[in-house]
């Protein structure tokens, strides 16, 4: 554990991956974690990851794939950066911010859909009343 604390979790991951002669593409294929996220872990760039929970999960999977002890790496990761629970040191991670914007757009589209549905309902009701009274 002291070696990981001295060199950092990213260096330990990269060193072990290179010892096993694996490329980032190999690990990405076997773990199903994006190559950019694996690279961010090796560079200890926590802000490039979608959030604390994801980065810890990715770290666990990556460490197990390489045969490294998980807990010392997670401890080292926790010591490496003070991230909030939503992602990078500044709040929402990239994917979360994008999905948040998409959610707002859907909300406006939902209101428009409701208005159009009510308008269609009024036209149908008006036509039914017209035909009934005729």
C-alpha positions as CSV (number, residue, x, y, z in Angstrom):
1,X,0.0,0.0,0.0
2,X,2.8,2.4,0.8
3,X,4.2,2.0,-2.7
4,X,0.8,3.0,-4.2
5,X,0.5,6.0,-1.9
6,X,4.0,7.2,-2.9
7,X,3.6,6.7,-6.7
8,X,-0.2,7.3,-6.9
9,X,-3.0,5.0,-8.1
10,X,-2.7,6.1,-11.7
11,X,1.0,5.2,-12.0
12,X,0.3,1.8,-10.3
13,X,-2.4,1.0,-12.8
14,X,-0.3,2.1,-15.8
15,X,2.8,0.1,-14.6
16,X,0.8,-3.1,-14.0
17,X,-1.0,-2.8,-17.4
18,X,2.3,-2.3,-19.1
19,X,3.8,-5.3,-17.2
20,X,0.9,-7.4,-18.5
21,X,1.6,-6.0,-22.0
22,X,-1.9,-4.8,-22.4
23,X,-3.0,-1.7,-24.3
24,X,-5.7,0.7,-23.1
25,X,-7.8,-0.7,-26.0
26,X,-7.4,-4.2,-24.7
27,X,-8.4,-3.2,-21.2
28,X,-11.3,-1.1,-22.5
29,X,-12.6,-4.1,-24.5
30,X,-12.4,-6.5,-21.5
31,X,-13.8,-4.1,-18.9
32,X,-16.3,-2.2,-21.1
33,X,-15.0,1.1,-19.7
34,X,-14.3,3.8,-22.2
35,X,-10.6,4.2,-23.1
36,X,-10.8,7.9,-22.2
37,X,-12.0,7.0,-18.7
38,X,-9.1,4.5,-18.3
39,X,-6.7,7.1,-19.5
40,X,-8.1,9.6,-17.0
41,X,-7.6,7.1,-14.2
42,X,-4.0,6.5,-15.2
43,X,-3.4,10.2,-15.3
44,X,-5.4,10.8,-12.0
45,X,-7.5,13.3,-13.9
46,X,-10.6,12.9,-11.7
47,X,-12.4,15.8,-13.4
48,X,-12.5,13.9,-16.7
49,X,-14.6,11.2,-15.0
50,X,-18.4,11.3,-14.8
51,X,-18.5,11.4,-11.0
52,X,-17.1,10.0,-7.8
53,X,-19.2,6.9,-7.7
54,X,-18.4,6.1,-11.3
55,X,-14.7,6.7,-10.8
56,X,-14.5,4.4,-7.8
57,X,-16.5,1.7,-9.7
58,X,-14.2,2.1,-12.8
59,X,-11.2,1.9,-10.5
60,X,-12.4,-1.3,-8.9
61,X,-13.1,-3.0,-12.2
62,X,-9.8,-1.8,-13.7
63,X,-7.8,-3.0,-10.6
64,X,-9.5,-6.4,-10.6
65,X,-8.8,-6.8,-14.3
66,X,-5.1,-6.1,-13.7
67,X,-4.9,-8.3,-10.5
68,X,-4.2,-5.4,-8.2
69,X,-5.5,-5.0,-4.7
70,X,-8.5,-2.7,-4.8
71,X,-8.7,-1.1,-1.4
72,X,-5.2,0.6,-1.4
73,X,-6.0,2.0,-4.9
74,X,-9.3,3.4,-3.7
75,X,-7.7,4.9,-0.6
76,X,-5.0,6.5,-2.8
77,X,-7.7,7.8,-5.1
78,X,-9.6,9.4,-2.2
79,X,-6.5,11.1,-1.0
80,X,-5.7,12.4,-4.5
81,X,-8.7,14.7,-4.9
82,X,-11.5,16.4,-3.0
83,X,-14.4,15.8,-5.4
84,X,-18.0,16.2,-4.5
85,X,-20.4,13.4,-5.0
86,X,-21.6,14.7,-8.4
87,X,-18.3,14.6,-10.3
88,X,-15.1,16.5,-10.9
89,X,-14.0,19.2,-8.5
90,X,-16.4,21.7,-10.1
91,X,-19.8,19.9,-9.9
92,X,-21.4,18.0,-12.8
93,X,-19.2,15.9,-15.0
94,X,-19.4,16.2,-18.7
95,X,-21.9,13.4,-19.4
96,X,-24.1,14.5,-16.5
97,X,-24.1,18.1,-17.6
98,X,-25.1,17.1,-21.1
99,X,-27.9,14.8,-19.9
100,X,-29.1,17.6,-17.6
101,X,-29.4,20.0,-20.6
102,X,-31.2,17.3,-22.6
103,X,-33.6,16.9,-19.8
104,X,-34.5,20.5,-19.8
105,X,-35.1,20.4,-23.6
106,X,-37.4,17.4,-23.1
107,X,-39.3,19.4,-20.5
108,X,-40.1,22.1,-23.0
109,X,-41.0,19.6,-25.7
110,X,-43.3,17.9,-23.2
111,X,-45.2,21.1,-22.6
112,X,-45.5,21.7,-26.3
113,X,-46.8,18.1,-26.7
114,X,-49.4,18.7,-24.0
115,X,-50.6,21.9,-25.6
116,X,-50.9,20.3,-29.0
117,X,-52.7,17.3,-27.5
118,X,-55.2,19.6,-25.8
119,X,-55.7,21.5,-29.1
120,X,-56.4,18.3,-31.0
121,X,-58.8,17.2,-28.2
122,X,-60.7,20.6,-28.5
123,X,-60.9,20.2,-32.3
124,X,-62.3,16.7,-32.0
125,X,-64.7,17.7,-29.3
126,X,-65.9,20.7,-31.3
127,X,-66.4,18.5,-34.4
128,X,-68.3,15.9,-32.4
129,X,-70.6,18.6,-30.9
130,X,-71.1,20.2,-34.4
131,X,-72.0,16.8,-35.9
132,X,-74.3,16.0,-33.0
133,X,-76.3,19.3,-33.2
134,X,-76.6,19.3,-37.0
